[in-house]
């Protein structure tokens, strides 16, 4: 990931200094605590952090000048004067989260509590059109910001999820294997130039996992895996409550786990990878091949997509149900290996096919049970995402939120713009 602070003009710096005077050590921990509790008193902050009341008073005095925190009345007294309650202002700023898939771009505009204020998504040949993709991202971001007054001035940063491993030391780099037409570079510096704001980049499955950890099925779950089913198959690890990226950002490439060494060739150059069995193109190809023997299928004459396969499966179509069951069995092989190796307490499925729910989950769980140690299966819950297709984009926005709570200076740009 990347945090890139815009240099701004001298006037911006003056305004930021005026709005964030002498950001004090430990201000980040106090701000995060107020955000977590939503409403809390100074006395309770001092008790929870171990800081002196005078130190808390000084930190809060600075935070009140940012409009991120407000005094909202008095709380219950434990003896003596009733404390003044502080409240985190969720609508003080907004964040853009961008999800770049192999065949789509989606943008979510969120507040500081992860609520989606605007959603824009469109299909696009991302793999073969890097320049058009970058232009589309800017258009969708501008469209999201145009839905409300002063949203551009409230914007503090942009998070981006990409369908590629991301090296923390080279966040604008892309895998040439996954996106060969991009020639190894995302070009997302254009967002920093266009908006003069911090830009953070990570793998899309990692961000789906982050979103589920903060807002979805993985809330308060310290160890789980998020599997994203799409054109490729991605995996985001949450270990000890944090995203695990590996030594160079390549952790989670479950889509290239070999299921059949003699299987179909994969874009990575290997054969029989999981993606060649359960990726969206593979599932559509499988449904098309089965139509020869199922002329009565609801899919006959349809434009075959993951959505039409899901619709047919939910309607009880035999061909579609077979495609789903086969996908579940192949996916079960990979998930079983994951459970035996890492022993997560939960596996969350997002992306394609998850809309069919138990039609996918039941055969998947059965496939997992037949291939895992009893103890690892008993400890794991396998379920679908609570956030659906919005998870990666919301996770991208959450990446920015997390960074800003760790370093309140990231809120400076929005406050300086508003003060102009």
BATIGU-256741 format. One record per residue (C-alpha): residue number from 1; residue in three letters; x negated, z negated, y negated. Coordinates in steps of 0.001 Angstrom, whole numbers, plus 500000, padded with zeros to 6 digits. Layout:
% BATIGU-256741
<rokol NUM; "ALA"; <X; Z; Y>>
...
***
This chain:
% BATIGU-256741
<rokol 1; "UNK"; <500000; 500000; 500000>>
<rokol 2; "UNK"; <498979; 500316; 496378>>
<rokol 3; "UNK"; <499579; 498412; 493179>>
<rokol 4; "UNK"; <498570; 500532; 490212>>
<rokol 5; "UNK"; <499056; 498823; 486867>>
<rokol 6; "UNK"; <499640; 501273; 483997>>
<rokol 7; "UNK"; <497159; 500935; 481163>>
<rokol 8; "UNK"; <499810; 501496; 478495>>
<rokol 9; "UNK"; <499203; 501541; 474755>>
<rokol 10; "UNK"; <497728; 498748; 472607>>
<rokol 11; "UNK"; <501263; 498113; 471356>>
<rokol 12; "UNK"; <502447; 497657; 474955>>
<rokol 13; "UNK"; <499689; 495133; 475522>>
<rokol 14; "UNK"; <500644; 493199; 472372>>
<rokol 15; "UNK"; <504291; 493092; 473385>>
<rokol 16; "UNK"; <503431; 492067; 476929>>
<rokol 17; "UNK"; <501191; 489276; 475665>>
<rokol 18; "UNK"; <503976; 488066; 473387>>
<rokol 19; "UNK"; <506532; 488083; 476192>>
<rokol 20; "UNK"; <504187; 486702; 478843>>
<rokol 21; "UNK"; <501931; 484358; 476864>>
<rokol 22; "UNK"; <499131; 482842; 478881>>
<rokol 23; "UNK"; <500593; 483421; 482347>>
<rokol 24; "UNK"; <499403; 480260; 483952>>
<rokol 25; "UNK"; <497886; 479632; 487324>>
<rokol 26; "UNK"; <500614; 478868; 489891>>
<rokol 27; "UNK"; <503251; 480670; 487796>>
<rokol 28; "UNK"; <503734; 483051; 490712>>
<rokol 29; "UNK"; <504536; 480239; 493148>>
<rokol 30; "UNK"; <506984; 478678; 490695>>
<rokol 31; "UNK"; <508674; 482028; 490000>>
<rokol 32; "UNK"; <508988; 482756; 493735>>
<rokol 33; "UNK"; <510500; 479321; 494345>>
<rokol 34; "UNK"; <513095; 479868; 491605>>
<rokol 35; "UNK"; <513853; 483296; 493110>>
<rokol 36; "UNK"; <514204; 481830; 496611>>
<rokol 37; "UNK"; <516505; 479009; 495537>>
<rokol 38; "UNK"; <518293; 481079; 492878>>
<rokol 39; "UNK"; <519187; 477839; 491066>>
<rokol 40; "UNK"; <516853; 474848; 490814>>
<rokol 41; "UNK"; <515824; 472156; 488306>>
<rokol 42; "UNK"; <512384; 471495; 486885>>
<rokol 43; "UNK"; <512303; 468133; 488637>>
<rokol 44; "UNK"; <513037; 469765; 491982>>
<rokol 45; "UNK"; <510315; 472364; 491345>>
<rokol 46; "UNK"; <507827; 469561; 490701>>
<rokol 47; "UNK"; <508935; 467773; 493874>>
<rokol 48; "UNK"; <508739; 470914; 496026>>
<rokol 49; "UNK"; <505400; 472200; 494697>>
<rokol 50; "UNK"; <503580; 468924; 494106>>
<rokol 51; "UNK"; <502852; 469958; 490522>>
<rokol 52; "UNK"; <503130; 467487; 487676>>
<rokol 53; "UNK"; <506291; 467658; 485597>>
<rokol 54; "UNK"; <504269; 468565; 482520>>
<rokol 55; "UNK"; <502668; 471512; 484327>>
<rokol 56; "UNK"; <506062; 472708; 485563>>
<rokol 57; "UNK"; <507447; 472392; 482035>>
<rokol 58; "UNK"; <504653; 474588; 480643>>
<rokol 59; "UNK"; <505075; 477235; 483356>>
<rokol 60; "UNK"; <508852; 477323; 482966>>
<rokol 61; "UNK"; <508502; 477604; 479195>>
<rokol 62; "UNK"; <506543; 480829; 479718>>
<rokol 63; "UNK"; <508964; 482137; 482337>>
<rokol 64; "UNK"; <511972; 481560; 480078>>
<rokol 65; "UNK"; <510450; 484007; 477596>>
<rokol 66; "UNK"; <510492; 486784; 480202>>
<rokol 67; "UNK"; <514290; 486762; 480730>>
<rokol 68; "UNK"; <513642; 486490; 484476>>
<rokol 69; "UNK"; <514720; 482856; 484327>>
<rokol 70; "UNK"; <517507; 481265; 482291>>
<rokol 71; "UNK"; <518880; 477780; 481748>>
<rokol 72; "UNK"; <522461; 477684; 483030>>
<rokol 73; "UNK"; <523753; 474174; 482536>>
<rokol 74; "UNK"; <523164; 470799; 484116>>
<rokol 75; "UNK"; <522998; 469643; 487701>>
<rokol 76; "UNK"; <523745; 466400; 489480>>
<rokol 77; "UNK"; <521799; 463362; 488446>>
<rokol 78; "UNK"; <519872; 461217; 490940>>
<rokol 79; "UNK"; <519811; 458498; 488357>>
<rokol 80; "UNK"; <519150; 458942; 484681>>
<rokol 81; "UNK"; <519600; 462095; 482651>>
<rokol 82; "UNK"; <521264; 465072; 484350>>
<rokol 83; "UNK"; <518698; 467840; 484980>>
<rokol 84; "UNK"; <518920; 471261; 483371>>
<rokol 85; "UNK"; <519379; 473950; 486017>>
<rokol 86; "UNK"; <517259; 477099; 485990>>
<rokol 87; "UNK"; <518607; 480341; 487448>>
<rokol 88; "UNK"; <516733; 483469; 488455>>
<rokol 89; "UNK"; <518225; 486524; 486740>>
<rokol 90; "UNK"; <518656; 489133; 489476>>
<rokol 91; "UNK"; <519700; 491822; 487005>>
<rokol 92; "UNK"; <516794; 491346; 484602>>
<rokol 93; "UNK"; <514920; 494318; 486072>>
<rokol 94; "UNK"; <515435; 497149; 488559>>
<rokol 95; "UNK"; <513239; 498828; 491173>>
<rokol 96; "UNK"; <513225; 502308; 492709>>
<rokol 97; "UNK"; <512666; 502688; 496441>>
<rokol 98; "UNK"; <511932; 506164; 497828>>
<rokol 99; "UNK"; <512221; 507190; 501486>>
<rokol 100; "UNK"; <510485; 510462; 502352>>
<rokol 101; "UNK"; <511433; 511720; 505812>>
<rokol 102; "UNK"; <510452; 514876; 507626>>
<rokol 103; "UNK"; <513703; 516547; 506559>>
<rokol 104; "UNK"; <515142; 514401; 503771>>
<rokol 105; "UNK"; <514437; 512403; 500619>>
<rokol 106; "UNK"; <516447; 509311; 499690>>
<rokol 107; "UNK"; <516199; 507049; 496637>>
<rokol 108; "UNK"; <517651; 503574; 496223>>
<rokol 109; "UNK"; <517838; 501740; 492918>>
<rokol 110; "UNK"; <517978; 497986; 493523>>
<rokol 111; "UNK"; <518163; 494808; 491514>>
<rokol 112; "UNK"; <515815; 491871; 492118>>
<rokol 113; "UNK"; <517954; 490613; 495034>>
<rokol 114; "UNK"; <517776; 493801; 497088>>
<rokol 115; "UNK"; <521271; 494977; 496185>>
<rokol 116; "UNK"; <521596; 498761; 496044>>
<rokol 117; "UNK"; <522887; 499791; 492615>>
<rokol 118; "UNK"; <522549; 503540; 493149>>
<rokol 119; "UNK"; <521875; 505749; 496179>>
<rokol 120; "UNK"; <520879; 509406; 496186>>
<rokol 121; "UNK"; <519939; 511356; 499312>>
<rokol 122; "UNK"; <519530; 515025; 500157>>
<rokol 123; "UNK"; <518112; 517119; 502974>>
<rokol 124; "UNK"; <514912; 518993; 502228>>
<rokol 125; "UNK"; <512158; 520750; 504238>>
<rokol 126; "UNK"; <509661; 518006; 503422>>
<rokol 127; "UNK"; <507091; 519010; 506041>>
<rokol 128; "UNK"; <506656; 522516; 504615>>
<rokol 129; "UNK"; <507327; 522015; 500890>>
<rokol 130; "UNK"; <505155; 519308; 499315>>
<rokol 131; "UNK"; <505512; 520553; 495738>>
<rokol 132; "UNK"; <509287; 520848; 496024>>
<rokol 133; "UNK"; <509475; 517404; 497610>>
<rokol 134; "UNK"; <507595; 515761; 494768>>
<rokol 135; "UNK"; <509843; 517478; 492208>>
<rokol 136; "UNK"; <512920; 516391; 494157>>
<rokol 137; "UNK"; <511771; 512761; 494196>>
<rokol 138; "UNK"; <511533; 512758; 490399>>
<rokol 139; "UNK"; <514984; 514350; 490079>>
<rokol 140; "UNK"; <516589; 511800; 492403>>
<rokol 141; "UNK"; <514848; 508920; 490632>>
<rokol 142; "UNK"; <516004; 510209; 487242>>
<rokol 143; "UNK"; <519553; 510616; 488597>>
<rokol 144; "UNK"; <519550; 507005; 489816>>
<rokol 145; "UNK"; <518329; 505700; 486470>>
<rokol 146; "UNK"; <520905; 507790; 484594>>
<rokol 147; "UNK"; <523773; 505816; 486148>>
<rokol 148; "UNK"; <523388; 502891; 483776>>
<rokol 149; "UNK"; <522361; 502097; 480217>>
<rokol 150; "UNK"; <518740; 501029; 479687>>
<rokol 151; "UNK"; <517874; 501202; 483396>>
<rokol 152; "UNK"; <514692; 503127; 482628>>
<rokol 153; "UNK"; <513599; 500311; 480328>>
<rokol 154; "UNK"; <514356; 497745; 483047>>
<rokol 155; "UNK"; <512359; 499568; 485729>>
<rokol 156; "UNK"; <509261; 497642; 486903>>
<rokol 157; "UNK"; <507892; 499850; 489661>>
<rokol 158; "UNK"; <508442; 502377; 492429>>
<rokol 159; "UNK"; <507933; 501891; 496154>>
<rokol 160; "UNK"; <507587; 504887; 498465>>
<rokol 161; "UNK"; <507890; 505156; 502240>>
<rokol 162; "UNK"; <506185; 508123; 503893>>
<rokol 163; "UNK"; <506484; 509444; 507481>>
<rokol 164; "UNK"; <502780; 508950; 508086>>
<rokol 165; "UNK"; <500282; 506168; 508681>>
<rokol 166; "UNK"; <498979; 504807; 505377>>
<rokol 167; "UNK"; <495434; 503545; 504998>>
<rokol 168; "UNK"; <495433; 500612; 502521>>
<rokol 169; "UNK"; <492114; 501898; 501167>>
<rokol 170; "UNK"; <493576; 505378; 500557>>
<rokol 171; "UNK"; <497307; 504928; 499918>>
<rokol 172; "UNK"; <497827; 508481; 498650>>
<rokol 173; "UNK"; <496388; 509941; 501850>>
<rokol 174; "UNK"; <498625; 511428; 504563>>
<rokol 175; "UNK"; <498077; 512372; 508167>>
<rokol 176; "UNK"; <497378; 516098; 508396>>
<rokol 177; "UNK"; <498672; 515970; 511959>>
<rokol 178; "UNK"; <502106; 514743; 510882>>
<rokol 179; "UNK"; <502362; 516724; 507620>>
<rokol 180; "UNK"; <499856; 519593; 507885>>
<rokol 181; "UNK"; <501171; 521522; 504851>>
<rokol 182; "UNK"; <500408; 518533; 502614>>
<rokol 183; "UNK"; <496677; 518877; 503368>>
<rokol 184; "UNK"; <496105; 515160; 503667>>
<rokol 185; "UNK"; <497363; 514134; 500197>>
<rokol 186; "UNK"; <500802; 512935; 499136>>
<rokol 187; "UNK"; <500332; 513703; 495433>>
<rokol 188; "UNK"; <502466; 510662; 494607>>
<rokol 189; "UNK"; <500217; 509968; 491650>>
<rokol 190; "UNK"; <502780; 512136; 489858>>
<rokol 191; "UNK"; <505212; 509212; 489887>>
<rokol 192; "UNK"; <502696; 506949; 488197>>
<rokol 193; "UNK"; <502026; 509624; 485583>>
<rokol 194; "UNK"; <505717; 510439; 485038>>
<rokol 195; "UNK"; <507004; 506862; 484751>>
<rokol 196; "UNK"; <503823; 505011; 483684>>
<rokol 197; "UNK"; <504604; 502311; 486247>>
<rokol 198; "UNK"; <503064; 500729; 489349>>
<rokol 199; "UNK"; <503510; 502784; 492536>>
<rokol 200; "UNK"; <503267; 501220; 495998>>
<rokol 201; "UNK"; <503094; 503300; 499183>>
<rokol 202; "UNK"; <503524; 502378; 502848>>
<rokol 203; "UNK"; <504682; 503814; 506150>>
<rokol 204; "UNK"; <508464; 504269; 506352>>
<rokol 205; "UNK"; <508880; 502250; 509565>>
<rokol 206; "UNK"; <506860; 499391; 508075>>
<rokol 207; "UNK"; <509236; 499384; 505118>>
<rokol 208; "UNK"; <512283; 499466; 507382>>
<rokol 209; "UNK"; <510889; 496355; 509050>>
<rokol 210; "UNK"; <510256; 494716; 505667>>
<rokol 211; "UNK"; <513839; 495388; 504558>>
<rokol 212; "UNK"; <515252; 493916; 507757>>
<rokol 213; "UNK"; <512989; 490872; 507343>>
<rokol 214; "UNK"; <514198; 490164; 503791>>
<rokol 215; "UNK"; <517803; 491342; 503845>>
<rokol 216; "UNK"; <518910; 492417; 507350>>
<rokol 217; "UNK"; <518882; 491529; 511014>>
<rokol 218; "UNK"; <515373; 490057; 510848>>
<rokol 219; "UNK"; <516053; 487402; 508219>>
<rokol 220; "UNK"; <514123; 484240; 509115>>
<rokol 221; "UNK"; <512687; 485947; 512216>>
<rokol 222; "UNK"; <508892; 485716; 512123>>
<rokol 223; "UNK"; <508058; 488107; 514976>>
<rokol 224; "UNK"; <510044; 491277; 515568>>
<rokol 225; "UNK"; <509695; 495040; 515845>>
<rokol 226; "UNK"; <511665; 497677; 513957>>
<rokol 227; "UNK"; <511910; 501036; 515725>>
<rokol 228; "UNK"; <512908; 503995; 513550>>
<rokol 229; "UNK"; <514436; 506921; 515433>>
<rokol 230; "UNK"; <514141; 510145; 513466>>
<rokol 231; "UNK"; <512292; 513450; 513730>>
<rokol 232; "UNK"; <509410; 511259; 514827>>
<rokol 233; "UNK"; <509555; 507720; 516193>>
<rokol 234; "UNK"; <508025; 504953; 514098>>
<rokol 235; "UNK"; <507488; 501258; 514634>>
<rokol 236; "UNK"; <507110; 498489; 512077>>
<rokol 237; "UNK"; <505653; 495174; 513283>>
<rokol 238; "UNK"; <506513; 491874; 511641>>
<rokol 239; "UNK"; <504019; 489310; 512927>>
<rokol 240; "UNK"; <504010; 485795; 511518>>
<rokol 241; "UNK"; <506504; 486927; 508880>>
<rokol 242; "UNK"; <504268; 489705; 507522>>
<rokol 243; "UNK"; <503882; 493433; 508132>>
<rokol 244; "UNK"; <501099; 494137; 510608>>
<rokol 245; "UNK"; <499363; 497413; 509716>>
<rokol 246; "UNK"; <496287; 497334; 511937>>
<rokol 247; "UNK"; <492655; 497921; 510946>>
<rokol 248; "UNK"; <493317; 501199; 509093>>
<rokol 249; "UNK"; <497103; 501281; 508708>>
<rokol 250; "UNK"; <497776; 503062; 512013>>
<rokol 251; "UNK"; <499591; 500270; 513873>>
<rokol 252; "UNK"; <503039; 501168; 515175>>
<rokol 253; "UNK"; <502607; 504813; 516199>>
<rokol 254; "UNK"; <504902; 504288; 519185>>
<rokol 255; "UNK"; <506175; 507859; 518916>>
<rokol 256; "UNK"; <502884; 509050; 520368>>
<rokol 257; "UNK"; <502948; 506739; 523356>>
<rokol 258; "UNK"; <502609; 508964; 526437>>
<rokol 259; "UNK"; <505783; 508838; 528553>>
<rokol 260; "UNK"; <504883; 511857; 530693>>
<rokol 261; "UNK"; <501299; 513239; 530521>>
<rokol 262; "UNK"; <502632; 516540; 531864>>
<rokol 263; "UNK"; <505518; 516760; 529418>>
<rokol 264; "UNK"; <506174; 518987; 526426>>
<rokol 265; "UNK"; <503443; 519369; 523761>>
<rokol 266; "UNK"; <503764; 517094; 520736>>
<rokol 267; "UNK"; <502828; 517824; 517114>>
<rokol 268; "UNK"; <499935; 515394; 517561>>
<rokol 269; "UNK"; <498328; 517693; 520126>>
<rokol 270; "UNK"; <499089; 515500; 523134>>
<rokol 271; "UNK"; <501775; 515995; 525780>>
<rokol 272; "UNK"; <504814; 514006; 526779>>
<rokol 273; "UNK"; <504833; 511639; 523791>>
<rokol 274; "UNK"; <507928; 509516; 523257>>
<rokol 275; "UNK"; <508859; 511683; 520262>>
<rokol 276; "UNK"; <509166; 514733; 522538>>
<rokol 277; "UNK"; <511940; 512927; 524433>>
<rokol 278; "UNK"; <513862; 510943; 521797>>
<rokol 279; "UNK"; <512945; 512545; 518463>>
<rokol 280; "UNK"; <515897; 514207; 516745>>
<rokol 281; "UNK"; <514685; 517749; 517459>>
<rokol 282; "UNK"; <514157; 516883; 521123>>
<rokol 283; "UNK"; <517666; 515438; 521444>>
<rokol 284; "UNK"; <519262; 518450; 519800>>
<rokol 285; "UNK"; <517271; 520757; 522094>>
<rokol 286; "UNK"; <518358; 518740; 525124>>
<rokol 287; "UNK"; <522022; 518922; 524107>>
<rokol 288; "UNK"; <521721; 522673; 523585>>
<rokol 289; "UNK"; <520178; 523135; 527049>>
<rokol 290; "UNK"; <522954; 521094; 528712>>
<rokol 291; "UNK"; <525714; 523128; 527053>>
<rokol 292; "UNK"; <525210; 525847; 529665>>
<rokol 293; "UNK"; <526654; 523512; 532295>>
<rokol 294; "UNK"; <529185; 521829; 529975>>
<rokol 295; "UNK"; <531233; 524572; 528287>>
<rokol 296; "UNK"; <534095; 522088; 527864>>
<rokol 297; "UNK"; <531972; 519780; 525705>>
<rokol 298; "UNK"; <533080; 518879; 522198>>
<rokol 299; "UNK"; <529659; 520116; 521122>>
<rokol 300; "UNK"; <530357; 523695; 522240>>
<rokol 301; "UNK"; <530429; 525889; 519152>>
<rokol 302; "UNK"; <529261; 523064; 516896>>
<rokol 303; "UNK"; <526211; 523040; 514647>>
<rokol 304; "UNK"; <524156; 520660; 516772>>
<rokol 305; "UNK"; <522689; 517716; 514850>>
<rokol 306; "UNK"; <522150; 514042; 515586>>
<rokol 307; "UNK"; <525365; 513353; 513666>>
<rokol 308; "UNK"; <527471; 515733; 515781>>
<rokol 309; "UNK"; <525943; 514292; 518960>>
<rokol 310; "UNK"; <526823; 510780; 517753>>
<rokol 311; "UNK"; <530380; 511847; 516901>>
<rokol 312; "UNK"; <530852; 513443; 520320>>
<rokol 313; "UNK"; <529433; 510417; 522141>>
<rokol 314; "UNK"; <531778; 508084; 520253>>
<rokol 315; "UNK"; <534640; 510385; 521287>>
<rokol 316; "UNK"; <533641; 510003; 524950>>
<rokol 317; "UNK"; <532141; 513474; 525435>>
<rokol 318; "UNK"; <530254; 513598; 528745>>
<rokol 319; "UNK"; <527403; 515811; 527546>>
<rokol 320; "UNK"; <526741; 513698; 524448>>
<rokol 321; "UNK"; <526877; 510498; 526486>>
<rokol 322; "UNK"; <524307; 511941; 528884>>
<rokol 323; "UNK"; <521975; 512774; 526001>>
<rokol 324; "UNK"; <522332; 509225; 524674>>
<rokol 325; "UNK"; <521733; 507630; 528096>>
<rokol 326; "UNK"; <518635; 509748; 528729>>
<rokol 327; "UNK"; <517265; 508847; 525305>>
<rokol 328; "UNK"; <517930; 505170; 526016>>
<rokol 329; "UNK"; <516018; 505341; 529312>>
<rokol 330; "UNK"; <512959; 506955; 527740>>
<rokol 331; "UNK"; <513069; 504597; 524794>>
<rokol 332; "UNK"; <513436; 501690; 527207>>
<rokol 333; "UNK"; <510099; 502577; 528796>>
<rokol 334; "UNK"; <508365; 502268; 525413>>
<rokol 335; "UNK"; <510241; 499119; 524360>>
<rokol 336; "UNK"; <509447; 497473; 527708>>
<rokol 337; "UNK"; <505760; 498054; 527113>>
<rokol 338; "UNK"; <506127; 496604; 523617>>
<rokol 339; "UNK"; <507814; 493465; 524959>>
<rokol 340; "UNK"; <505207; 492963; 527648>>
<rokol 341; "UNK"; <502372; 493453; 525169>>
<rokol 342; "UNK"; <503528; 491672; 521988>>
<rokol 343; "UNK"; <506495; 489559; 523118>>
<rokol 344; "UNK"; <508521; 489874; 519865>>
<rokol 345; "UNK"; <511664; 487782; 519621>>
<rokol 346; "UNK"; <513716; 490774; 518460>>
<rokol 347; "UNK"; <513681; 494572; 518550>>
<rokol 348; "UNK"; <515747; 496254; 515817>>
<rokol 349; "UNK"; <516700; 499920; 516131>>
<rokol 350; "UNK"; <517220; 502024; 513012>>
<rokol 351; "UNK"; <517666; 505699; 512237>>
<rokol 352; "UNK"; <519186; 508322; 514528>>
<rokol 353; "UNK"; <521652; 507508; 517337>>
<rokol 354; "UNK"; <522063; 503840; 516386>>
<rokol 355; "UNK"; <525553; 504544; 515065>>
<rokol 356; "UNK"; <526774; 504806; 518676>>
<rokol 357; "UNK"; <525987; 501103; 519124>>
<rokol 358; "UNK"; <526452; 499787; 522647>>
<rokol 359; "UNK"; <526527; 503302; 524082>>
<rokol 360; "UNK"; <522801; 503327; 523300>>
<rokol 361; "UNK"; <522038; 499627; 523584>>
<rokol 362; "UNK"; <523540; 498984; 527033>>
<rokol 363; "UNK"; <521471; 501596; 528938>>
<rokol 364; "UNK"; <518454; 500731; 526805>>
<rokol 365; "UNK"; <518649; 497049; 527728>>
<rokol 366; "UNK"; <519071; 497960; 531395>>
<rokol 367; "UNK"; <515994; 500216; 531242>>
<rokol 368; "UNK"; <514025; 497414; 529593>>
<rokol 369; "UNK"; <515114; 494821; 532150>>
<rokol 370; "UNK"; <513855; 496985; 535005>>
<rokol 371; "UNK"; <510400; 497361; 533448>>
<rokol 372; "UNK"; <509501; 494007; 531909>>
<rokol 373; "UNK"; <508564; 490506; 532850>>
<rokol 374; "UNK"; <511668; 488341; 533049>>
<rokol 375; "UNK"; <510319; 485900; 530472>>
<rokol 376; "UNK"; <509599; 488565; 527824>>
<rokol 377; "UNK"; <513082; 490080; 528161>>
<rokol 378; "UNK"; <514786; 486694; 528034>>
<rokol 379; "UNK"; <513007; 485917; 524766>>
<rokol 380; "UNK"; <513934; 489171; 523039>>
<rokol 381; "UNK"; <517152; 490352; 521437>>
<rokol 382; "UNK"; <517626; 494115; 521175>>
<rokol 383; "UNK"; <520036; 495148; 518438>>
<rokol 384; "UNK"; <520720; 497745; 515763>>
<rokol 385; "UNK"; <519812; 497585; 512081>>
<rokol 386; "UNK"; <522106; 495841; 509613>>
<rokol 387; "UNK"; <520936; 498086; 506782>>
<rokol 388; "UNK"; <521409; 501449; 508476>>
<rokol 389; "UNK"; <519826; 504555; 506936>>
<rokol 390; "UNK"; <519083; 502745; 503679>>
<rokol 391; "UNK"; <516523; 500407; 505284>>
<rokol 392; "UNK"; <513282; 502317; 504512>>
<rokol 393; "UNK"; <514207; 502969; 500863>>
<rokol 394; "UNK"; <515359; 499378; 500348>>
<rokol 395; "UNK"; <512150; 498242; 502021>>
<rokol 396; "UNK"; <510153; 500375; 499596>>
<rokol 397; "UNK"; <511847; 498614; 496670>>
<rokol 398; "UNK"; <511257; 495263; 498376>>
<rokol 399; "UNK"; <507535; 496029; 498549>>
<rokol 400; "UNK"; <507523; 496165; 494735>>
<rokol 401; "UNK"; <509639; 493016; 494441>>
<rokol 402; "UNK"; <507273; 491081; 496707>>
<rokol 403; "UNK"; <504271; 492225; 494672>>
<rokol 404; "UNK"; <505968; 491260; 491398>>
<rokol 405; "UNK"; <506862; 487791; 492643>>
<rokol 406; "UNK"; <503225; 487373; 493640>>
<rokol 407; "UNK"; <502030; 488580; 490239>>
<rokol 408; "UNK"; <504580; 488175; 487409>>
<rokol 409; "UNK"; <502502; 490464; 485196>>
<rokol 410; "UNK"; <504135; 493361; 487028>>
<rokol 411; "UNK"; <507288; 492528; 485075>>
<rokol 412; "UNK"; <505472; 493036; 481774>>
<rokol 413; "UNK"; <506068; 496765; 481396>>
<rokol 414; "UNK"; <509852; 496461; 481533>>
<rokol 415; "UNK"; <509914; 493594; 479071>>
<rokol 416; "UNK"; <507565; 495424; 476687>>
<rokol 417; "UNK"; <509709; 498571; 476786>>
<rokol 418; "UNK"; <512849; 496533; 476116>>
<rokol 419; "UNK"; <511270; 494860; 473126>>
<rokol 420; "UNK"; <510431; 498160; 471417>>
***
